Amino acid sequence: MEMMTTKAGRSRIKQVQIGTRQQMIMKCLWKLGGEATIPAISDCMMENYGSSLSGQAMNTMLILMAEKGLVERLNRKSHAFLYRSLINEQDYRDAEIAQSRDFTFDGSAADLVESLMKTEISKDELKKMRAVLRAYGKED
């Protein structure tokens, strides 16, 4: 099975609830190039998030994620199974933002952006945001 992208990927993500630990696992898979063993995922989680799961708990979580269509288990790499992400990172981000906009902000992109603007944003981030708006023809 290959990684889902664009509308198909975002549609699949909307249909699947992803918990915090599953988000950490997915982010680690993406950081590790889209596929990794349980020990590599565990190390990544510890390094990036300060916590991980036991080997058995990680295995159980990955089996559940495979059942949801988020990952697939590949042939063994030496003595460990290799897991591959089936969800594209950008599609995941897009789906999460769309869900937040639609539910939390009642469909208002302006309210979502206003909420973001109330947080601490560096000048570099603001510059990047303006460039994105210009690129999409959404800035006067």
One Martini backbone bead per residue (centre of mass of N, CA, C, O) as a GRO file, in nm:
protein
  140
    1MET     BB    1   0.098   0.035   0.022
    2GLU     BB    2   0.054   0.370  -0.031
    3MET     BB    3   0.082   0.688   0.020
    4MET     BB    4  -0.133   0.926   0.110
    5THR     BB    5  -0.270   1.199  -0.079
    6THR     BB    6  -0.438   1.458  -0.046
    7LYS     BB    7  -0.765   1.403  -0.057
    8ALA     BB    8  -0.743   1.107   0.032
    9GLY     BB    9  -0.579   1.161   0.290
   10ARG     BB   10  -0.765   1.371   0.426
   11SER     BB   11  -1.016   1.193   0.432
   12ARG     BB   12  -0.897   0.967   0.609
   13ILE     BB   13  -0.825   1.143   0.852
   14LYS     BB   14  -1.117   1.239   0.918
   15GLN     BB   15  -1.203   0.927   0.990
   16VAL     BB   16  -0.958   0.946   1.198
   17GLN     BB   17  -0.853   0.901   1.516
   18ILE     BB   18  -0.577   1.081   1.674
   19GLY     BB   19  -0.372   1.045   1.915
   20THR     BB   20  -0.102   1.157   2.076
   21ARG     BB   21   0.077   0.903   2.045
   22GLN     BB   22   0.016   0.873   1.741
   23GLN     BB   23   0.135   1.143   1.662
   24MET     BB   24   0.421   1.082   1.756
   25ILE     BB   25   0.466   0.843   1.572
   26MET     BB   26   0.419   0.988   1.306
   27LYS     BB   27   0.635   1.207   1.341
   28CYS     BB   28   0.867   1.002   1.355
   29LEU     BB   29   0.831   0.873   1.085
   30TRP     BB   30   0.879   1.134   0.927
   31LYS     BB   31   1.163   1.198   1.047
   32LEU     BB   32   1.256   0.888   0.944
   33GLY     BB   33   1.132   0.874   0.631
   34GLY     BB   34   0.847   0.683   0.686
   35GLU     BB   35   1.042   0.459   0.827
   36ALA     BB   36   1.046   0.213   1.108
   37THR     BB   37   1.135   0.095   1.401
   38ILE     BB   38   1.061   0.066   1.723
   39PRO     BB   39   1.331   0.169   1.841
   40ALA     BB   40   1.339   0.429   1.667
   41ILE     BB   41   1.071   0.547   1.762
   42SER     BB   42   1.136   0.551   2.064
   43ASP     BB   43   1.382   0.736   2.047
   44CYS     BB   44   1.235   0.974   1.915
   45MET     BB   45   1.030   1.023   2.140
   46MET     BB   46   1.233   1.079   2.362
   47GLU     BB   47   1.388   1.313   2.220
   48ASN     BB   48   1.116   1.495   2.138
   49TYR     BB   49   0.900   1.418   2.410
   50GLY     BB   50   1.011   1.255   2.678
   51SER     BB   51   0.863   0.990   2.561
   52SER     BB   52   0.731   0.653   2.569
   53LEU     BB   53   0.713   0.310   2.494
   54SER     BB   54   0.691   0.010   2.522
   55GLY     BB   55   0.736  -0.241   2.313
   56GLN     BB   56   0.448  -0.363   2.347
   57ALA     BB   57   0.287  -0.097   2.328
   58MET     BB   58   0.393  -0.018   2.051
   59ASN     BB   59   0.293  -0.265   1.900
   60THR     BB   60  -0.006  -0.224   1.962
   61MET     BB   61  -0.031   0.059   1.841
   62LEU     BB   62   0.058  -0.024   1.550
   63ILE     BB   63  -0.169  -0.221   1.501
   64LEU     BB   64  -0.398  -0.014   1.531
   65MET     BB   65  -0.289   0.174   1.306
   66ALA     BB   66  -0.315  -0.036   1.082
   67GLU     BB   67  -0.626  -0.073   1.109
   68LYS     BB   68  -0.664   0.246   1.031
   69GLY     BB   69  -0.440   0.317   0.793
   70LEU     BB   70  -0.156   0.461   0.888
   71VAL     BB   71   0.001   0.184   0.875
   72GLU     BB   72   0.264  -0.049   0.787
   73ARG     BB   73   0.386  -0.376   0.785
   74LEU     BB   74   0.691  -0.501   0.727
   75ASN     BB   75   0.944  -0.656   0.689
   76ARG     BB   76   1.204  -0.754   0.834
   77LYS     BB   77   1.470  -0.588   1.017
   78SER     BB   78   1.616  -0.830   1.104
   79HIS     BB   79   1.451  -0.836   1.428
   80ALA     BB   80   1.260  -0.609   1.301
   81PHE     BB   81   1.001  -0.435   1.228
   82LEU     BB   82   0.868  -0.240   0.968
   83TYR     BB   83   0.734   0.090   0.955
   84ARG     BB   84   0.479   0.262   0.755
   85SER     BB   85   0.359   0.539   0.635
   86LEU     BB   86   0.022   0.632   0.489
   87ILE     BB   87   0.063   0.934   0.577
   88ASN     BB   88   0.084   1.253   0.496
   89GLU     BB   89   0.192   1.525   0.659
   90GLN     BB   90   0.041   1.754   0.508
   91ASP     BB   91  -0.236   1.621   0.518
   92TYR     BB   92  -0.256   1.617   0.822
   93ARG     BB   93  -0.238   1.918   0.868
   94ASP     BB   94  -0.476   2.003   0.691
   95ALA     BB   95  -0.692   1.837   0.844
   96GLU     BB   96  -0.652   1.965   1.124
   97ILE     BB   97  -0.716   2.256   1.041
   98ALA     BB   98  -0.994   2.205   0.917
   99GLN     BB   99  -1.120   2.093   1.174
  100SER     BB  100  -1.071   2.340   1.348
  101ARG     BB  101  -1.218   2.542   1.175
  102ASP     BB  102  -1.498   2.392   1.162
  103PHE     BB  103  -1.534   2.359   1.477
  104THR     BB  104  -1.395   2.579   1.660
  105PHE     BB  105  -1.455   2.820   1.413
  106ASP     BB  106  -1.711   2.773   1.236
  107GLY     BB  107  -1.545   2.805   0.942
  108SER     BB  108  -1.333   3.035   1.030
  109ALA     BB  109  -1.037   3.154   0.916
  110ALA     BB  110  -1.021   3.429   1.055
  111ASP     BB  111  -1.043   3.324   1.348
  112LEU     BB  112  -0.796   3.145   1.337
  113VAL     BB  113  -0.590   3.367   1.269
  114GLU     BB  114  -0.653   3.549   1.509
  115SER     BB  115  -0.563   3.342   1.719
  116LEU     BB  116  -0.270   3.325   1.620
  117MET     BB  117  -0.206   3.636   1.657
  118LYS     BB  118  -0.222   3.614   1.983
  119THR     BB  119   0.034   3.493   1.958
  120GLU     BB  120   0.364   3.432   1.949
  121ILE     BB  121   0.523   3.612   1.678
  122SER     BB  122   0.756   3.638   1.467
  123LYS     BB  123   0.886   3.820   1.217
  124ASP     BB  124   0.950   3.576   1.038
  125GLU     BB  125   0.665   3.454   1.044
  126LEU     BB  126   0.517   3.699   0.927
  127LYS     BB  127   0.672   3.701   0.663
  128LYS     BB  128   0.584   3.419   0.575
  129MET     BB  129   0.278   3.474   0.576
  130ARG     BB  130   0.281   3.691   0.359
  131ALA     BB  131   0.402   3.513   0.138
  132VAL     BB  132   0.170   3.312   0.130
  133LEU     BB  133  -0.054   3.509   0.059
  134ARG     BB  134   0.073   3.600  -0.207
  135ALA     BB  135   0.096   3.317  -0.343
  136TYR     BB  136  -0.239   3.292  -0.314
  137GLY     BB  137  -0.374   3.579  -0.363
  138LYS     BB  138  -0.463   3.701  -0.042
  139GLU     BB  139  -0.318   3.979  -0.086
  140ASP     BB  140  -0.326   4.329  -0.139
   0.00000   0.00000   0.00000
